[in-house]
Amino acid sequence: MQTGNIPSTPPKHTLAWEILDWAERYIVQPDGETAGQPWRFTPEQIRFLVHWFAVNDDGRWVYSSGSLRRSKGWGKSPLLAALCIIEFIGPARFSHWDEDGNPVGKPVPLPLVNLAATSIDQTKNVYDAIRGMLAESPAEREYGLDIGKTMVQFKSGRPGSIQPVTASSRGLEGARQSFVCLDESHHLVESNQGVHVYEVLDRNVRKTAGAGSRLLESTNAFNPNEMSVAQRTFEAFTAGAKGLLYDCVEADSEAIDLKDPKAVRKGVVEAYADSYWVDVDGIVEAIQDPRTPDANAFRFYLNKIQESADNWVPKPEWDACLKTDDPILPGDQIALGFDGSLRGDATGLVGCRLKDGKLFKLGLWERPEHADDDWEVDVLAVEATVRRAFETYRVEWMYGDPPYWQEALGRWSIEYGDDRVFEYWTNKPTRMTQATERFHSAVMVQDLCHEADGDLTRHVLNAVTREVPQGLLICKSSPRSKRKIDLAVCSILAFEARADAIADGRFHTRRRRVVGF
């Protein structure tokens, strides 16, 4: 279902037909069984290009910016790669009208094409596709291209290039880009300088808009809790921003029962349309895998924005992990997870029993609702709780997030053993996304359990997901939300500490003494 503003009828004038003919003549398929053969666009991609390259009667662009919102695997990156090549050497600017009144294109005089992201790794999907489309292609030979690992340029030394840029790129402010491609703009948020990158490049493009410079972004359905560039663009579209082409195809249903395979399959077919390379059965299976969060299913596969879908752990699945028998006893082997603050967020300590992964709260220090501005965590109470945990249980492994508590973690390491107390920086996204995924998968398949603790349950159910290039992290529903999630972070660290303790051979089961007669 098209929910963007793509008109139902073709535009009066468009450069697309000449551009499509040029692209299929000069660009090659980058990979797969047809690698090296002439590039071909799908009908849905052609529909987008027909409107993207539409011009008015005066030869100016109908659309000055655009957003392409599609499901994961639809083919956004190859389409953007083809567009970057077209903007670099193709007939991507209006030249004149032919005898029949049709627009004729010409190459950009000084083509400066940028792939923009918060990191170079994030530009790899598009840039690798560009290199594959140009390597040993007619374009490489006829236009004399130097296809490098970090830049495409002309061998002759003629000015012009296709080049990735990031927030740290020198000369970002004030450059005169002729085309800017923002791939995966749902990753561009305040915390990673992504919004800054977008705002600078948007200003640069607007300076040369009269010469035809434009900015195009691609995205999955965004997380509405993050205020990403993708969300800002969507809100501009819903507000009726002029000159913005917003192309979005999503599953045609307000509420899809993810446990109903027929409904899920119908939604997948609608969202992916004519992307013939997509394994529909595989995606249906992935959606119905209990380890796949609802947020992933709706956003990445069905291309739907649903705030409620971003809850990290569904309540029914969490409740199913409740285990009231076999209580935690003194002397049990456990692992600990600690997440500390001083004033704003809560501070918590969670234990996880080695033998069955049972989670239990050891301590929570949470700012009272009507506390004074100078309220602080009771540091002595935290110290006493940690000491009592080591005295009461056989603590085999402890992970603690160091900010604000690095000195304390160092002392605990000396006091209780540097082979038991370790720092675990939750701001390391690769490691943390993997730990978060392992915990979530364990909940979904009931490979862990927990005590009936209201605070622990509240914090876990408060957590929502936030996507980063490495995967999913958890966060509060908004930066100013008073709904705390610190015990959820503690639980992830405790469960991870349990796994590392077991892997290190520290779990020892008591053997019953067998007496024979």
NORNORZI-V961645 format. One record per backbone hydrogen bond with DSSP energy under -0.5 kcal/mol. NH is the residue of the N-H (numbers start at 0). CO is the residue of the C=O. If there is no record, write none. Layout:
# NORNORZI-V961645
NH:CO
NH:CO
This chain:
# NORNORZI-V961645
2:0
2:247
3:247
4:245
14:52
18:14
19:15
20:16
21:17
22:18
23:19
24:20
24:21
25:21
26:22
27:132
28:36
34:31
35:28
36:33
38:26
45:41
46:42
47:43
48:44
49:45
50:46
51:47
52:48
53:50
54:12
55:59
58:55
61:53
63:242
64:242
65:214
66:244
67:216
68:66
68:246
69:67
69:218
71:299
73:70
78:74
79:75
80:76
81:77
82:78
83:79
84:80
85:81
86:82
87:83
88:84
89:84
89:85
91:89
92:105
94:103
95:103
97:101
100:97
103:95
105:92
110:107
111:109
112:110
112:160
113:178
114:162
115:113
115:180
116:164
121:118
122:118
122:119
123:120
126:122
127:123
128:124
129:125
130:126
131:127
132:128
133:129
134:130
136:133
138:25
140:136
141:137
142:138
143:139
144:139
145:152
146:144
147:145
147:150
151:161
152:145
153:157
153:159
154:143
156:153
160:110
161:151
162:112
163:149
164:114
168:165
171:168
174:171
176:174
177:111
178:111
179:213
180:113
181:179
181:215
182:115
182:180
184:217
186:183
187:184
188:186
191:188
192:189
193:188
194:188
196:192
197:193
198:194
199:195
200:196
201:197
202:198
203:199
204:200
205:201
206:202
207:203
207:204
208:205
210:207
211:208
212:207
213:177
214:63
215:179
216:65
217:181
218:67
220:298
223:221
225:222
228:184
228:187
229:184
231:227
232:228
233:229
234:230
235:231
236:232
237:233
238:234
239:236
240:235
243:240
244:64
244:242
245:243
246:66
246:244
247:245
248:68
249:0
250:301
252:250
256:254
257:255
259:256
260:258
263:259
264:260
265:261
266:262
267:263
268:264
269:265
270:266
271:267
272:268
274:271
275:273
277:274
279:277
282:278
283:279
284:280
285:281
286:282
287:283
288:284
288:285
291:288
292:290
294:308
296:292
297:293
298:294
299:295
300:295
300:296
301:296
303:297
305:303
308:305
309:306
310:307
311:462
317:313
318:314
319:315
320:316
320:317
321:318
322:449
330:391
331:328
333:393
334:351
335:396
336:349
337:398
338:347
339:400
346:364
347:338
348:362
349:336
350:359
351:334
352:357
353:332
356:352
358:448
359:350
361:348
362:348
364:346
365:363
370:367
374:371
376:341
378:376
381:377
382:378
383:379
384:380
385:381
386:382
387:383
388:384
389:385
390:386
391:387
392:388
393:331
394:392
395:333
395:393
396:333
397:419
398:335
399:421
400:337
401:399
404:401
405:401
408:404
409:405
410:406
411:407
412:408
413:409
414:410
415:411
416:412
419:416
420:416
421:397
421:419
423:399
425:423
427:424
428:426
431:427
432:428
433:429
434:430
435:431
436:432
437:433
438:434
439:435
440:436
441:437
442:438
443:439
444:440
445:442
446:441
447:441
448:356
449:320
450:358
452:450
453:451
456:452
457:453
458:454
459:455
460:456
461:457
462:458
462:459
463:474
464:309
465:472
467:470
470:467
472:465
474:463
480:477
483:481
487:484
488:484
489:485
490:486
491:487
492:488
493:489
494:490
495:491
496:492
497:493
498:494
499:495
500:496
501:497
502:498
503:499
504:501
505:500
507:505
513:511
514:512
515:513
